[in-house]
Every structure is written in structure tokens, then in C-alpha cells.
Amino acid sequence: MASSTASNPLETKSALNRKNPLLDKWSVEQAADLYGIKNWGAGYFDISPSGDVMVNPQGKPGHPSTSLREIVDGLRERGWDMPVLLRFEDILASRLRLINESFAKAISDYGYKGKFRGVYPIKVNQQQQVVEEVTTFGKQFHHGLEAGSKAELLTAMSYLDDPEALLICNGYKDAEFINLALSARRLGIQCVIVIETMVELPLIIERSKALGIEPIIGVRLKLSSSGSGHWKSSGGDRSAFGLSTHQIIQAIDELRRADMLHCLRLMHYHLGSQVPNIRDVRNSVVEAARTYAGLVKEGAPMGFLDLGGGLAVDYDGSATNFASSCNYTIGEYARDLVEVVMTILDEDGLEHPTLITESGRATVAYYSVLIFNVLDVSRFAPSSKLPDLPDDAHDYSKHIHHASKSLTRKNMQEVFHDTLYYRDEIRELFKYGKVGIRERGVVEGIFWTTTQRIAEMLKDEKYVPDEFEGLNVAIADTYHSNLSVFQSLPDIWAIDQLFPVMPIHRLNEAPTRQAQIADITCDCDGKIDRFIDLQDVKSTLTLHELEDDKDYYLGTFLVGAYQETLGDLHNLLGDTHVASVRVDEDGKFEIRSEIEGDSIADVLEYVEYDPKEVASRFRRRAEKAVRDDKISSRERKQIMEIYLRNLNGYTYYQS
Ligand SMILES: Cc1ncc(COP(=O)(O)O)c(C=O)c1O
């Protein structure tokens, strides 16, 4: 047992509260480094000198920006509770411009003879606002849409009214899907039916002859190259969709027999979403361009080469080929695609096709920010002061107390072993009824206080023994926060995706706590315990101490892609409020549209309850309680008011 009587930090001034000269010098620049905002913010997000996260929707220095904290205050004044999803229309516009201008520049720099036509895949964020914005703002670039189902196609047919824009139909198609796509042709929409599986081809031929409408046909190539990262299985020989080269030849022969080879105009492939490595992008386009050239040589008129999605977002800001990052810019992506296609087609003297990309994530990820408030903090070491032991405490309790008091930098390993040992012994004794709950509680408190003290000491040590690895995580605080990971950030739970998370204010103050975030579902997976880092993935996030009676807001950034409609109703926590925000020339924000989040009645309806029936069942129950003299009629009135208020209220924590 450790018995050093050297200076005892627990009895003198706690090192936790000791003045740390670094904290005195804290600056917003340090906050920017800590949270990496300049790396992943892509110019849209930064920190003001007063410590607020600022959004600059144009993404350009010198353009107006506004404080997220002020937007949240404005929403609260209007009676909104958290969590809230903020959408910035101008960011979406800026992304569309960036993608289109990057390709335009690459085309002009290389002297490529074809055009660029982007299409936005509706599945990435199907919200009406997004599709409307893409088709309205994207019109100047003839930016089109990609539909992967009948529902998406119906939407696209109603929103896309630019005859020069493309409407690409991917996904598994039945006769009605094909009828719809052919009808779109009649209306002058450049609608391309992409053959995903061989069974679709006879259906397309039959439907087109029956309706007397010539389709624009595309084939989806199953690449033999595959990317890396979370979504790599979308590409490669084993991918679910697309035709092998063998099947492509069959399709050509079948179209020729049906006298429809002249309808084959497009070749498509999709390597997978979020392709972090530019080498994979390059490898795949080489294979695709060769196949495209082969199709032309087979006699198909072609003209369009669709390079699919995959343009990645640098979520962690590391600019590497890590799954949450990417080692290239949009400019490099555009240049590589243009250059490879041009070089390969020039070898055979073939015409340069119109290049299409289906970038979804890179178009919408930056557009939305989820803001939530922290409700409460759980700490493992409730106090930095050692609790007193009762005189009749068990010997083991006295030993752990003594060991803890003797803690110094020199003996910390020994003290750690001792406290761990006695903590476990006391737990055993508790199981056999030899010590009571209060004594066990005191011993657990001593253990965590000691562990916390050791973790503090380790911060200054050059060498950290293996057994202390992960100690920081073990003692991290839990910040209970007003959100549902399953509803708002499903990819964190489902595929361990990383998103930048950080406070949106108080960034001029040094954050001092290591924390993980727990949501308000009662599911142990409802947490955020992996955070972005330049070198690695962090297990804790550095946050500020909560201040009494003051809100503390965190933001999860870059959540515009895939999160909204993939979210589910775990614990019946529904859609959050959504505010669409615009920033004017003076940096003032305007709330352009407000979409109220689900009420409890709404989510009950989703799971097939009739809220009126639910309420009347409860009303009958309350009435019976009056009849049985359990409550008075006045109490019934009060109970019914509470019940109905909640039924129509927000599903999240309301302050
Ligand atoms: C066929 C197709 N195109 C485009 C996309 C969009 O990909 P991303 O969001 O990576 O741009 C997807 C999504 O996986 C897809 O399946």
C-alpha cells in the first residue's frame, strides 16, 4: 500500500482549481484550433472575437456573417425550444456555384470540348426546400436532378422545368416508373432512364413501343474498381446495381435488335459515397472512360458520361484519405475527371461527352447545422475533495482513504492500484451485506476523486504508462443534451460517422471539461463519443463548465446530407423544428421559413395511433377515477389540461 507522506495535493489546493497560466491566455484562436473550425468550416463557419460561432453563408472572406448564438436567441424569443435545425439557403447556393464553376474552369483550362451538367440526387436530402432551391438557384447552371424511386421522380417532374437540365432515373424500375419517365420525355424534360439491371431493358423497350415515346437510355456500369471508406460496397464487382461489361454487350445487342441502339446516350457509374482518396476517383474514371469509348465504338451515339456521386466532404478537416475526410479539393476533383476523360477519348479521336456528376453530400452537407442545449452534466468524481469516513468504517475503506491521501506524482501508479483494489473489495463486501450502501458510496467517491486527480497529474507527464491509457475517457463527464441521435444524427449511431461538434458560444473562455454527449433517449447507444481530430478520432470533447441558469448550446455541423430522412422515431422523439435562415448585406439574419417540429400527437399518428382516440381513452379513465373517488373533478380538469398540453407539445425537453 502506498504510504508516502510527502506533500498531499488533496489536502492543499486542489490541482483542479489551481491557476493554470494557459487558461489565462486563452484566445478564440486556440478555440478555433481545438475544434478545427477553420479546417472543416470551408469558409462558412468561423469564430468571432467575442467567442461566437459565425456563419458566412457565401463562404467568402469579407462577406457578411452572423452569429449562431444570436440566431438561437432570436428563435428563443419567438418561443422556440431546442433542438432546432438551421438551414442556410445561401450555403446551398454557394455549393452549387462552386461545383459548377470548378468544372467550368477545368473544362476551359484543359480545352475540353464537352459541357458539364450536374444533377442533385434527391435521396441525399429530399426536403421540399432543398429540391426547390437546387432547381431554382441551379437553373443558371442547368443543374438537374437524379431520382432513384417513383416518389423522387414525381417530385423531380414537378420541380425541374429547365429543358436543358437533366433528370437521371436510377434505381430499380417497374413499368410505372418507366411510364413516368417516358411521359417526362413528352413534356420536353431530358429524362434519362438508366438500366440498373438486365430485367429493366425488355420493360423499357416494351413500354416505349406501347406509348410511342423514344426514351433516352443510359446504362449503369458495374466498375471493377472500388473505393474506400464507409460506402465502398456501392462500387466494385459485388455492387448491387449496374451491369457487368458482359451484360453491357448483351444490352447493346438487345437494343440493336429492337432498333433502339440510337436511344443509348449515357453511361453511368457510382463508385460509392464519400470517396476520401483521389486515387480511387482517378482509377474509376479511367475504367469508366475506356468503357464509354467502347460503347461509342460499338455504334451507340452516347454523348453523356455520368460519373455518379462520391465527391467527399472533409468532415474532420484533416485533408487526408481518412473515411471522414478527403485528400482533394473540388477543383482537383473536377480537373482529374476532365483530364482523364479527355486523354482517353482523344486517344481514339472520339467526341468529348457532356460530363455529369451526381454530387449529393458535397452539395448539401454544409447547409444544415443542428443546435441543441445541454441539460445537465454527470460527473464521475462528484468533488475534488476527499469525503470523510465514519469512525466505524471498514478497514478497507480506511485503507483506500489513506492511499488516496498519500497521492503524489511519484506514487500515482501505486496509489491507483491500491484504490482500485480496495474499491473492488468493498464492492464484494457490499454484495455479501458486510458494508452498507452509504459506505460503498463514500468509497466509490474516493476512488473517482483519486482517479480524477491522477488524470490531472498525467496531463503534464511526458510518459503515460499503458495502464492509464483511456483514463481520461473513464472519467469524462457526460453532458446530457436535448437531442435524439437516432432522429437527427442517425449516421453517428449506424455507421460511426464523424461530424464536427462544438459549442456555438463562450469560445473566448477556456473550456476545461472532457466530455461525452448523451441524448435524451433512454438508449445507451444514444450518445456521441467519437469526435473529429486532425490526427485521430478523439473519445472526448473539451467543453465548458455549465453556468448556473445559463443555457449552453452545442452545434453539430455539416449535417445537411442523408441525416434528415434517415432519422427514426426512437423513443418517439420526432422531427426537430427547422428554421431556414438568410443573412443580409449588413450581417442581419432573416428567418425565411419556420417548420414546426413534430408534436407528440404527430409522432403517435406515425405509429398508427389516433391522437383523438388516445385522448378520449385517457379522458374516460380520468372520469372513472372521479367516479371511484380517487380524484376530484377539479383535479380531473387539471390532469386533462396537462395531458392535452403535452399531446400537442414538442417531443423534446422543454424549458
Ligand atoms: C447512384 C448514386 N448517385 C449519387 C449518390 C450521391 O453520392 P454522394 O452523396 O456521395 O455525392 C448516391 C449515393 O450513394 C448514389 O447511390
The ligand as an SDF file (V2000), in Angstrom:
LIG
                    3D

 16 16  0  0  0  0  0  0  0  0999 V2000
  -26.4270    6.4250  -57.7410 C   0  0  0  0  0  0  0  0  0  0  0  0
  -25.9980    7.4390  -56.7610 C   0  0  0  0  0  0  0  0  0  0  0  0
  -25.6560    8.6630  -57.1980 N   0  0  0  0  0  0  0  0  0  0  0  0
  -25.2680    9.6300  -56.3430 C   0  0  0  0  0  0  0  0  0  0  0  0
  -25.1950    9.4000  -54.9960 C   0  0  0  0  0  0  0  0  0  0  0  0
  -24.7470   10.5140  -54.1000 C   0  0  0  0  0  0  0  0  0  0  0  0
  -23.4850   10.2740  -53.5810 O   0  0  0  0  0  0  0  0  0  0  0  0
  -22.7260   11.4520  -52.7920 P   0  0  0  0  0  0  0  0  0  0  0  0
  -23.6600   11.9340  -51.7540 O   0  0  0  0  0  0  0  0  0  0  0  0
  -21.5250   10.8100  -52.2470 O   0  0  0  0  0  0  0  0  0  0  0  0
  -22.3730   12.5070  -53.7550 O   0  0  0  0  0  0  0  0  0  0  0  0
  -25.5410    8.1450  -54.4950 C   0  0  0  0  0  0  0  0  0  0  0  0
  -25.4580    7.8820  -53.0540 C   0  0  0  0  0  0  0  0  0  0  0  0
  -24.8810    6.9710  -52.5720 O   0  0  0  0  0  0  0  0  0  0  0  0
  -25.9540    7.1370  -55.3970 C   0  0  0  0  0  0  0  0  0  0  0  0
  -26.3040    5.9250  -54.9700 O   0  0  0  0  0  0  0  0  0  0  0  0
  1  2  1  0
  2  3  1  0
  2 15  2  0
  3  4  2  0
  4  5  1  0
  5  6  1  0
  5 12  2  0
  6  7  1  0
  7  8  1  0
  8  9  2  0
  8 10  1  0
  8 11  1  0
 12 13  1  0
 12 15  1  0
 13 14  2  0
 15 16  1  0
M  END
$$$$
